[in-house]
Amino acid sequence: MSNSIIVALNHPAHYHLFKNLRNQMTKSGYRVRFFIKNKEILEKLMQIEEVEYFKYSVTRFTKSNKIKIVIGGLIDLFIQDFTLMKSCLFSRPVALIGTDIAITHVGWLLRIRSYVFNEDDFVVNRSFCKFAYPFASFIISPNVCNVGKYAFKKVGYEGYQKLAYLHPKRFRPDRSKITEYVGHDKYFMIRLVSLSAGHDIEKDHKGLSYGDLKQVIDIVEPNGKVFISSEKPLPQDLKKYSFNFPVNIIHHLMYYCEMFISDSQSMTVECCMLGVPNIRVNTFVGKISVLEELERKYQLTLGIHPDEKELLFNKVRDYSNNNELRSLFNSRREKMLSEKIDVTSFFFNLVTGKPN
C-alpha cells in the first residue's frame, strides 16, 4: 500500500496550516509532498524553510476585472488538474489533502480520498466551494462554519485552522528573532491586502483607505513605530512606513506588536490566536462565521466597516492608550484556547484513519 500523501497549497498561511501535520506524518513513515501555486511569497517561504515542493505552472492573468478572474481561474484550474493528475498516476498517493480545488477533481477521477480544508462559509467563498465541494471526499471545517448543502461531507472540529500552527503547543514567540528588524521599541503593525482573492471576485469589497490610514498613523505614531506591510503599492508619503522582513518571522513580529490594524481576514484570525489586540476594517465585517465567533463570543477582535470612520479612529485611540489591553486580550485568548482542541493532532488522526 502506498504511503504517499500530497498536500496542495495556494496561500502562505496554508503552508503553516500543514507544516506540523507534515512533520508528524513524516515521523510516522508517510512521504509527504507539497504542490504549490505560483505565488512569490509562498515559494519564498518554502525556500526559507528548506521544504521540497512542486510548483504548478499557472497563467499570469492581470486580474483586473471579473471576466479576467473567471477566465484566468478556469485556465489555471485546468493546468493544475492536469499537473496533479500526472503526478498521482505515477505515485498513487493514499490521500490528497489541502486547500486547492484540484485535489478534489483529481481525487474524484482517480478514486483517491481527498480532504479539502476551508475556513470560509459557503456564501462567502462561493466560487471555491462550488468547484471543490461536489468532488471532495471530506470537507474539513470548523464547527462554526456553514458549508451549505454539503454538510453531509463535513468533518467539523472545535477549533480554527490557525491553531494548527499558533497554538501554544506549536508556536513559541521569540523576540530575538525580530530584534535586528524592530529593535526594542514599541511598534504598531498595519497590513493592507489587495482584496483580489476568490471571495473578492465581485470586486465590490473595500478595506482601509489611504486617507483613513493616514489618520490612523497620526493617532498611533506618538506611542511607537509604525510598520506597514502592503500587497498594494503605497503612496509616496507612506512609503517610509513600508516594512520588508523575512516571511518566516511574521508571527513573531505580530506577537510583539502593540496593536495590529488590517483589512486582512487571515491575519486578523492569526492575531486572535496570539492574543494580539487588533482591529479589522473591511466590508466583510459581520459575514464570516469564524471571525464573528472570535468577536462576539471571545472578544478577540473588532470588525469595523470602512464607512464607520469615527468609530475606527476612536477605537484606535482607545486601544493605543490602554496599557491593560494586552493583558485583557491574553485572558480572552486563554478562555478561547480552553474550549478548543489541538487541531494538528485531530488532522493527523483523521487523515491516517486513527480514532480520536
ROLUM-461648 format. One record per residue (C-alpha): residue number from 1; x, y, z. Coordinates in steps of 0.2 Angstrom, whole numbers, plus 5000, padded with zeros to 4 digits. Each point is the difference from the previous one (the first is absolute). Layout:
<rec k="NUM" c1="X" c2="Y" c3="Z"/>
...
***
This chain:
<rec k="1" c1="5000" c2="5000" c3="5000"/>
<rec k="2" c1="5006" c2="5017" c3="4996"/>
<rec k="3" c1="5006" c2="5012" c3="5014"/>
<rec k="4" c1="5000" c2="5015" c3="4989"/>
<rec k="5" c1="4990" c2="5016" c3="5004"/>
<rec k="6" c1="4998" c2="5015" c3="4990"/>
<rec k="7" c1="4997" c2="5017" c3="5008"/>
<rec k="8" c1="4994" c2="5014" c3="4988"/>
<rec k="9" c1="5002" c2="5018" c3="5005"/>
<rec k="10" c1="4995" c2="5017" c3="4993"/>
<rec k="11" c1="5004" c2="5012" c3="5014"/>
<rec k="12" c1="5015" c2="5003" c3="5012"/>
<rec k="13" c1="4989" c2="4997" c3="5015"/>
<rec k="14" c1="4995" c2="4983" c3="4993"/>
<rec k="15" c1="5018" c2="4994" c3="5001"/>
<rec k="16" c1="5000" c2="5005" c3="5019"/>
<rec k="17" c1="4983" c2="4990" c3="5001"/>
<rec k="18" c1="5008" c2="4984" c3="4994"/>
<rec k="19" c1="5018" c2="5001" c3="5005"/>
<rec k="20" c1="4998" c2="4992" c3="5018"/>
<rec k="21" c1="4989" c2="4987" c3="4992"/>
<rec k="22" c1="5013" c2="4996" c3="4987"/>
<rec k="23" c1="5013" c2="4998" c3="5014"/>
<rec k="24" c1="4989" c2="4988" c3="5010"/>
<rec k="25" c1="4996" c2="4990" c3="4984"/>
<rec k="26" c1="5018" c2="4999" c3="4995"/>
<rec k="27" c1="5005" c2="4993" c3="5017"/>
<rec k="28" c1="4986" c2="4987" c3="4998"/>
<rec k="29" c1="5008" c2="4994" c3="4983"/>
<rec k="30" c1="4989" c2="5010" c3="4988"/>
<rec k="31" c1="5008" c2="5009" c3="4985"/>
<rec k="32" c1="4993" c2="5017" c3="4999"/>
<rec k="33" c1="5002" c2="5011" c3="4984"/>
<rec k="34" c1="4994" c2="5018" c3="4998"/>
<rec k="35" c1="4993" c2="5007" c3="4984"/>
<rec k="36" c1="4998" c2="5019" c3="5000"/>
<rec k="37" c1="4993" c2="5013" c3="4989"/>
<rec k="38" c1="5011" c2="5013" c3="4992"/>
<rec k="39" c1="5000" c2="5013" c3="5014"/>
<rec k="40" c1="5016" c2="5009" c3="5004"/>
<rec k="41" c1="4998" c2="5001" c3="5019"/>
<rec k="42" c1="4995" c2="4982" c3="5001"/>
<rec k="43" c1="5015" c2="4994" c3="4990"/>
<rec k="44" c1="5012" c2="5011" c3="5010"/>
<rec k="45" c1="4993" c2="4993" c3="5016"/>
<rec k="46" c1="5002" c2="4982" c3="4994"/>
<rec k="47" c1="5018" c2="5004" c3="4995"/>
<rec k="48" c1="5004" c2="5008" c3="5017"/>
<rec k="49" c1="4993" c2="4985" c3="5009"/>
<rec k="50" c1="5010" c2="4989" c3="4988"/>
<rec k="51" c1="4985" c2="4989" c3="4996"/>
<rec k="52" c1="4999" c2="4991" c3="4983"/>
<rec k="53" c1="4985" c2="5005" c3="4989"/>
<rec k="54" c1="4993" c2="4998" c3="4983"/>
<rec k="55" c1="4993" c2="5016" c3="4992"/>
<rec k="56" c1="4985" c2="5001" c3="4989"/>
<rec k="57" c1="5003" c2="5008" c3="4983"/>
<rec k="58" c1="4986" c2="5014" c3="5001"/>
<rec k="59" c1="4996" c2="5014" c3="4988"/>
<rec k="60" c1="5004" c2="5018" c3="5005"/>
<rec k="61" c1="4983" c2="5009" c3="4997"/>
<rec k="62" c1="4999" c2="5018" c3="5006"/>
<rec k="63" c1="4984" c2="4997" c3="5010"/>
<rec k="64" c1="4993" c2="5017" c3="4998"/>
<rec k="65" c1="4982" c2="4996" c3="4997"/>
<rec k="66" c1="4988" c2="4986" c3="5003"/>
<rec k="67" c1="5001" c2="4993" c3="4982"/>
<rec k="68" c1="5019" c2="4998" c3="5001"/>
<rec k="69" c1="4999" c2="4992" c3="5018"/>
<rec k="70" c1="4988" c2="4987" c3="4993"/>
<rec k="71" c1="5009" c2="4996" c3="4984"/>
<rec k="72" c1="5017" c2="5000" c3="5008"/>
<rec k="73" c1="4994" c2="4990" c3="5015"/>
<rec k="74" c1="4992" c2="4987" c3="4988"/>
<rec k="75" c1="5016" c2="4998" c3="4990"/>
<rec k="76" c1="5011" c2="4999" c3="5016"/>
<rec k="77" c1="4988" c2="4987" c3="5007"/>
<rec k="78" c1="5002" c2="4989" c3="4984"/>
<rec k="79" c1="5019" c2="5001" c3="5000"/>
<rec k="80" c1="5000" c2="4996" c3="5019"/>
<rec k="81" c1="4988" c2="4985" c3="4997"/>
<rec k="82" c1="5011" c2="4993" c3="4986"/>
<rec k="83" c1="5016" c2="5003" c3="5010"/>
<rec k="84" c1="4994" c2="4992" c3="5015"/>
<rec k="85" c1="4992" c2="4985" c3="4991"/>
<rec k="86" c1="5017" c2="4996" c3="4992"/>
<rec k="87" c1="5008" c2="4999" c3="5016"/>
<rec k="88" c1="4987" c2="4990" c3="5008"/>
<rec k="89" c1="5000" c2="4987" c3="4986"/>
<rec k="90" c1="5018" c2="4998" c3="5003"/>
<rec k="91" c1="5001" c2="5000" c3="5019"/>
<rec k="92" c1="4982" c2="4994" c3="5005"/>
<rec k="93" c1="4999" c2="5009" c3="5016"/>
<rec k="94" c1="4988" c2="4993" c3="5014"/>
<rec k="95" c1="4992" c2="5017" c3="5002"/>
<rec k="96" c1="5000" c2="5018" c3="4994"/>
<rec k="97" c1="4998" c2="5014" c3="5012"/>
<rec k="98" c1="5001" c2="5019" c3="5000"/>
<rec k="99" c1="4991" c2="5016" c3="4995"/>
<rec k="100" c1="5001" c2="4999" c3="4981"/>
<rec k="101" c1="4985" c2="4995" c3="4989"/>
<rec k="102" c1="5010" c2="4988" c3="4989"/>
<rec k="103" c1="5002" c2="4987" c3="5014"/>
<rec k="104" c1="4981" c2="4997" c3="5000"/>
<rec k="105" c1="4999" c2="4998" c3="4981"/>
<rec k="106" c1="5015" c2="4989" c3="4999"/>
<rec k="107" c1="4995" c2="4990" c3="5015"/>
<rec k="108" c1="4982" c2="4997" c3="4992"/>
<rec k="109" c1="5007" c2="4995" c3="4983"/>
<rec k="110" c1="5013" c2="4988" c3="5007"/>
<rec k="111" c1="4990" c2="4994" c3="5015"/>
<rec k="112" c1="5013" c2="5007" c3="5013"/>
<rec k="113" c1="4993" c2="5007" c3="5017"/>
<rec k="114" c1="5001" c2="5019" c3="5000"/>
<rec k="115" c1="4999" c2="5011" c3="5015"/>
<rec k="116" c1="4996" c2="5018" c3="4996"/>
<rec k="117" c1="5003" c2="5012" c3="5014"/>
<rec k="118" c1="4991" c2="5017" c3="5001"/>
<rec k="119" c1="4996" c2="5013" c3="5013"/>
<rec k="120" c1="4988" c2="5011" c3="4990"/>
<rec k="121" c1="4981" c2="4997" c3="4999"/>
<rec k="122" c1="4993" c2="4994" c3="4984"/>
<rec k="123" c1="4991" c2="5017" c3="4997"/>
<rec k="124" c1="5016" c2="5010" c3="5002"/>
<rec k="125" c1="5011" c2="4989" c3="4988"/>
<rec k="126" c1="4987" c2="4994" c3="4988"/>
<rec k="127" c1="5012" c2="4997" c3="4985"/>
<rec k="128" c1="5012" c2="4989" c3="5010"/>
<rec k="129" c1="4986" c2="4990" c3="5008"/>
<rec k="130" c1="4990" c2="4997" c3="4984"/>
<rec k="131" c1="5015" c2="4994" c3="4991"/>
<rec k="132" c1="5008" c2="4989" c3="5015"/>
<rec k="133" c1="4986" c2="4994" c3="5011"/>
<rec k="134" c1="4990" c2="4989" c3="4987"/>
<rec k="135" c1="5016" c2="4990" c3="4997"/>
<rec k="136" c1="5008" c2="4999" c3="5017"/>
<rec k="137" c1="5000" c2="4985" c3="5011"/>
<rec k="138" c1="5000" c2="5010" c3="5016"/>
<rec k="139" c1="4998" c2="5018" c3="5004"/>
<rec k="140" c1="5011" c2="5005" c3="5016"/>
<rec k="141" c1="4993" c2="5015" c3="5008"/>
<rec k="142" c1="4997" c2="5008" c3="5017"/>
<rec k="143" c1="4984" c2="4996" c3="5008"/>
<rec k="144" c1="4994" c2="5018" c3="4999"/>
<rec k="145" c1="5002" c2="5000" c3="4981"/>
<rec k="146" c1="4985" c2="4998" c3="4988"/>
<rec k="147" c1="5004" c2="4989" c3="4985"/>
<rec k="148" c1="4983" c2="5001" c3="4992"/>
<rec k="149" c1="4992" c2="4985" c3="4993"/>
<rec k="150" c1="5016" c2="4990" c3="5002"/>
<rec k="151" c1="4998" c2="4998" c3="5019"/>
<rec k="152" c1="4999" c2="4981" c3="4997"/>
<rec k="153" c1="5019" c2="5000" c3="4995"/>
<rec k="154" c1="5005" c2="5012" c3="5014"/>
<rec k="155" c1="5012" c2="4994" c3="5013"/>
<rec k="156" c1="4999" c2="5014" c3="5013"/>
<rec k="157" c1="5011" c2="5003" c3="5015"/>
<rec k="158" c1="5000" c2="5012" c3="5014"/>
<rec k="159" c1="5014" c2="5011" c3="4995"/>
<rec k="160" c1="5008" c2="5011" c3="4987"/>
<rec k="161" c1="5012" c2="4997" c3="4986"/>
<rec k="162" c1="5013" c2="5012" c3="5007"/>
<rec k="163" c1="5001" c2="4990" c3="5016"/>
<rec k="164" c1="5009" c2="4987" c3="4990"/>
<rec k="165" c1="5015" c2="5011" c3="5001"/>
<rec k="166" c1="4997" c2="5014" c3="5013"/>
<rec k="167" c1="4994" c2="4989" c3="5014"/>
<rec k="168" c1="5012" c2="5002" c3="5015"/>
<rec k="169" c1="5005" c2="4982" c3="4997"/>
<rec k="170" c1="5005" c2="5004" c3="4982"/>
<rec k="171" c1="5007" c2="5018" c3="5001"/>
<rec k="172" c1="5012" c2="5009" c3="5013"/>
<rec k="173" c1="5002" c2="5018" c3="4997"/>
<rec k="174" c1="5019" c2="5005" c3="5000"/>
<rec k="175" c1="5004" c2="5019" c3="5000"/>
<rec k="176" c1="5018" c2="4996" c3="4995"/>
<rec k="177" c1="4994" c2="4995" c3="4983"/>
<rec k="178" c1="4994" c2="5018" c3="4996"/>
<rec k="179" c1="5012" c2="5011" c3="5010"/>
<rec k="180" c1="5011" c2="5005" c3="4985"/>
<rec k="181" c1="4984" c2="5005" c3="4991"/>
<rec k="182" c1="4990" c2="5010" c3="5013"/>
<rec k="183" c1="5013" c2="5002" c3="5014"/>
<rec k="184" c1="4992" c2="5001" c3="5018"/>
<rec k="185" c1="4988" c2="5014" c3="4997"/>
<rec k="186" c1="4981" c2="4999" c3="5000"/>
<rec k="187" c1="4992" c2="4998" c3="4983"/>
<rec k="188" c1="4984" c2="4999" c3="4991"/>
<rec k="189" c1="4996" c2="4989" c3="4985"/>
<rec k="190" c1="4989" c2="5004" c3="4985"/>
<rec k="191" c1="4996" c2="4987" c3="4987"/>
<rec k="192" c1="4991" c2="5005" c3="4983"/>
<rec k="193" c1="4994" c2="4987" c3="4988"/>
<rec k="194" c1="4995" c2="5001" c3="4982"/>
<rec k="195" c1="4983" c2="4992" c3="5003"/>
<rec k="196" c1="5002" c2="4991" c3="4984"/>
<rec k="197" c1="4998" c2="4982" c3="5006"/>
<rec k="198" c1="4986" c2="4988" c3="4995"/>
<rec k="199" c1="4987" c2="5007" c3="5012"/>
<rec k="200" c1="5004" c2="5017" c3="4993"/>
<rec k="201" c1="4995" c2="4995" c3="4982"/>
<rec k="202" c1="4986" c2="5013" c3="5000"/>
<rec k="203" c1="5013" c2="5014" c3="5002"/>
<rec k="204" c1="4988" c2="5010" c3="5012"/>
<rec k="205" c1="5008" c2="4998" c3="5016"/>
<rec k="206" c1="5010" c2="5013" c3="5009"/>
<rec k="207" c1="5013" c2="5001" c3="5013"/>
<rec k="208" c1="5010" c2="5014" c3="5009"/>
<rec k="209" c1="5002" c2="5015" c3="4989"/>
<rec k="210" c1="5016" c2="5010" c3="4999"/>
<rec k="211" c1="4991" c2="5015" c3="5007"/>
<rec k="212" c1="4994" c2="4991" c3="5015"/>
<rec k="213" c1="5017" c2="4991" c3="5001"/>
<rec k="214" c1="5009" c2="5017" c3="5002"/>
<rec k="215" c1="4989" c2="5005" c3="5014"/>
<rec k="216" c1="5002" c2="4983" c3="5009"/>
<rec k="217" c1="5019" c2="5003" c3="4999"/>
<rec k="218" c1="4999" c2="5017" c3="5007"/>
<rec k="219" c1="4991" c2="4993" c3="5015"/>
<rec k="220" c1="5012" c2="4985" c3="5004"/>
<rec k="221" c1="5016" c2="5007" c3="4995"/>
<rec k="222" c1="5003" c2="5010" c3="5016"/>
<rec k="223" c1="5000" c2="4984" c3="5009"/>
<rec k="224" c1="5012" c2="4990" c3="4989"/>
<rec k="225" c1="5007" c2="4996" c3="4983"/>
<rec k="226" c1="4988" c2="4996" c3="4986"/>
<rec k="227" c1="5003" c2="4986" c3="4987"/>
<rec k="228" c1="4990" c2="4997" c3="4985"/>
<rec k="229" c1="4999" c2="4984" c3="4990"/>
<rec k="230" c1="4990" c2="5002" c3="4984"/>
<rec k="231" c1="4995" c2="4990" c3="4985"/>
<rec k="232" c1="4996" c2="5016" c3="4991"/>
<rec k="233" c1="5013" c2="5014" c3="4996"/>
<rec k="234" c1="5000" c2="5013" c3="5013"/>
<rec k="235" c1="4999" c2="5019" c3="4996"/>
<rec k="236" c1="5016" c2="5009" c3="5001"/>
<rec k="237" c1="4997" c2="5008" c3="5017"/>
<rec k="238" c1="4997" c2="4983" c3="5008"/>
<rec k="239" c1="5014" c2="4991" c3="4993"/>
<rec k="240" c1="5011" c2="5004" c3="5014"/>
<rec k="241" c1="4989" c2="4988" c3="5011"/>
<rec k="242" c1="5002" c2="4986" c3="4988"/>
<rec k="243" c1="5008" c2="4985" c3="5008"/>
<rec k="244" c1="5009" c2="4985" c3="4992"/>
<rec k="245" c1="5005" c2="4985" c3="5011"/>
<rec k="246" c1="5003" c2="4982" c3="4998"/>
<rec k="247" c1="4983" c2="4991" c3="4997"/>
<rec k="248" c1="5004" c2="4987" c3="5013"/>
<rec k="249" c1="5000" c2="5012" c3="5015"/>
<rec k="250" c1="4984" c2="5008" c3="4997"/>
<rec k="251" c1="4991" c2="4992" c3="5015"/>
<rec k="252" c1="5014" c2="5005" c3="5012"/>
<rec k="253" c1="4998" c2="5018" c3="4993"/>
<rec k="254" c1="4981" c2="4999" c3="5003"/>
<rec k="255" c1="5001" c2="4993" c3="5017"/>
<rec k="256" c1="5011" c2="5015" c3="5007"/>
<rec k="257" c1="4991" c2="5014" c3="4991"/>
<rec k="258" c1="4989" c2="5012" c3="5011"/>
<rec k="259" c1="4986" c2="4999" c3="4988"/>
<rec k="260" c1="4996" c2="4993" c3="4983"/>
<rec k="261" c1="4989" c2="5009" c3="4988"/>
<rec k="262" c1="4995" c2="4992" c3="4984"/>
<rec k="263" c1="4987" c2="4996" c3="4986"/>
<rec k="264" c1="5006" c2="4982" c3="4999"/>
<rec k="265" c1="4989" c2="4986" c3="5006"/>
<rec k="266" c1="5014" c2="4987" c3="5002"/>
<rec k="267" c1="5012" c2="5011" c3="5010"/>
<rec k="268" c1="4986" c2="5006" c3="5011"/>
<rec k="269" c1="4996" c2="4982" c3="5005"/>
<rec k="270" c1="5019" c2="4997" c3="5003"/>
<rec k="271" c1="5000" c2="5015" c3="5012"/>
<rec k="272" c1="4985" c2="4993" c3="5010"/>
<rec k="273" c1="5010" c2="4983" c3="5002"/>
<rec k="274" c1="5015" c2="5010" c3="5007"/>
<rec k="275" c1="4990" c2="5012" c3="5011"/>
<rec k="276" c1="5005" c2="5015" c3="4991"/>
<rec k="277" c1="4989" c2="5015" c3="5001"/>
<rec k="278" c1="4993" c2="5003" c3="4982"/>
<rec k="279" c1="4988" c2="5010" c3="4990"/>
<rec k="280" c1="4993" c2="4994" c3="4982"/>
<rec k="281" c1="4993" c2="5012" c3="4988"/>
<rec k="282" c1="4991" c2="4994" c3="4985"/>
<rec k="283" c1="4983" c2="4996" c3="4992"/>
<rec k="284" c1="5001" c2="4982" c3="5006"/>
<rec k="285" c1="4996" c2="5005" c3="5017"/>
<rec k="286" c1="4985" c2="4990" c3="5007"/>
<rec k="287" c1="5000" c2="4987" c3="4986"/>
<rec k="288" c1="5014" c2="4987" c3="5005"/>
<rec k="289" c1="4995" c2="4987" c3="5014"/>
<rec k="290" c1="5017" c2="4997" c3="5007"/>
<rec k="291" c1="5004" c2="5019" c3="5002"/>
<rec k="292" c1="4982" c2="5003" c3="5007"/>
<rec k="293" c1="5003" c2="4986" c3="5013"/>
<rec k="294" c1="5017" c2="5008" c3="5005"/>
<rec k="295" c1="4992" c2="5017" c3="5001"/>
<rec k="296" c1="4984" c2="4996" c3="5008"/>
<rec k="297" c1="5004" c2="4985" c3="5011"/>
<rec k="298" c1="5018" c2="5004" c3="5005"/>
<rec k="299" c1="5002" c2="5018" c3="4996"/>
<rec k="300" c1="5017" c2="4997" c3="4992"/>
<rec k="301" c1="4997" c2="5011" c3="4986"/>
<rec k="302" c1="4991" c2="5016" c3="4994"/>
<rec k="303" c1="4992" c2="5001" c3="4983"/>
<rec k="304" c1="4996" c2="5018" c3="4993"/>
<rec k="305" c1="4992" c2="5004" c3="4984"/>
<rec k="306" c1="5010" c2="5012" c3="4989"/>
<rec k="307" c1="4986" c2="5013" c3="5001"/>
<rec k="308" c1="5001" c2="5000" c3="5019"/>
<rec k="309" c1="5015" c2="5012" c3="5000"/>
<rec k="310" c1="4997" c2="5009" c3="5017"/>
<rec k="311" c1="4997" c2="4983" c3="5008"/>
<rec k="312" c1="5017" c2="4994" c3="4993"/>
<rec k="313" c1="5010" c2="5015" c3="5005"/>
<rec k="314" c1="4992" c2="5000" c3="5018"/>
<rec k="315" c1="5004" c2="4981" c3="5002"/>
<rec k="316" c1="5018" c2="5002" c3="4994"/>
<rec k="317" c1="5002" c2="5015" c3="5012"/>
<rec k="318" c1="4992" c2="4990" c3="5015"/>
<rec k="319" c1="5011" c2="4984" c3="4996"/>
<rec k="320" c1="5016" c2="5010" c3="4998"/>
<rec k="321" c1="4998" c2="5008" c3="5017"/>
<rec k="322" c1="4994" c2="4985" c3="5009"/>
<rec k="323" c1="5015" c2="4993" c3="5010"/>
<rec k="324" c1="4990" c2="4985" c3="5006"/>
<rec k="325" c1="4994" c2="4995" c3="4983"/>
<rec k="326" c1="5013" c2="4986" c3="4996"/>
<rec k="327" c1="4996" c2="4992" c3="5017"/>
<rec k="328" c1="4982" c2="5000" c3="4996"/>
<rec k="329" c1="5002" c2="4992" c3="4983"/>
<rec k="330" c1="5011" c2="4987" c3="5008"/>
<rec k="331" c1="4987" c2="4995" c3="5012"/>
<rec k="332" c1="4987" c2="4999" c3="4986"/>
<rec k="333" c1="5012" c2="4989" c3="4990"/>
<rec k="334" c1="5002" c2="4988" c3="5015"/>
<rec k="335" c1="4981" c2="4998" c3="5001"/>
<rec k="336" c1="4999" c2="4997" c3="4981"/>
<rec k="337" c1="5015" c2="4987" c3="5001"/>
<rec k="338" c1="4991" c2="4991" c3="5014"/>
<rec k="339" c1="4985" c2="4996" c3="4989"/>
<rec k="340" c1="5010" c2="4995" c3="4985"/>
<rec k="341" c1="5009" c2="4984" c3="4995"/>
<rec k="342" c1="5018" c2="4997" c3="4994"/>
<rec k="343" c1="4995" c2="5001" c3="4981"/>
<rec k="344" c1="5016" c2="4992" c3="4993"/>
<rec k="345" c1="4998" c2="4984" c3="5010"/>
<rec k="346" c1="4982" c2="5000" c3="4994"/>
<rec k="347" c1="5005" c2="5002" c3="4982"/>
<rec k="348" c1="5013" c2="4986" c3="5002"/>
<rec k="349" c1="4988" c2="4988" c3="5008"/>
<rec k="350" c1="4987" c2="5004" c3="4986"/>
<rec k="351" c1="5012" c2="4998" c3="4985"/>
<rec k="352" c1="5008" c2="4984" c3="5007"/>
<rec k="353" c1="4984" c2="4992" c3="5005"/>
<rec k="354" c1="5004" c2="4999" c3="5018"/>
<rec k="355" c1="4986" c2="5002" c3="5013"/>
<rec k="356" c1="4998" c2="5017" c3="5010"/>
***
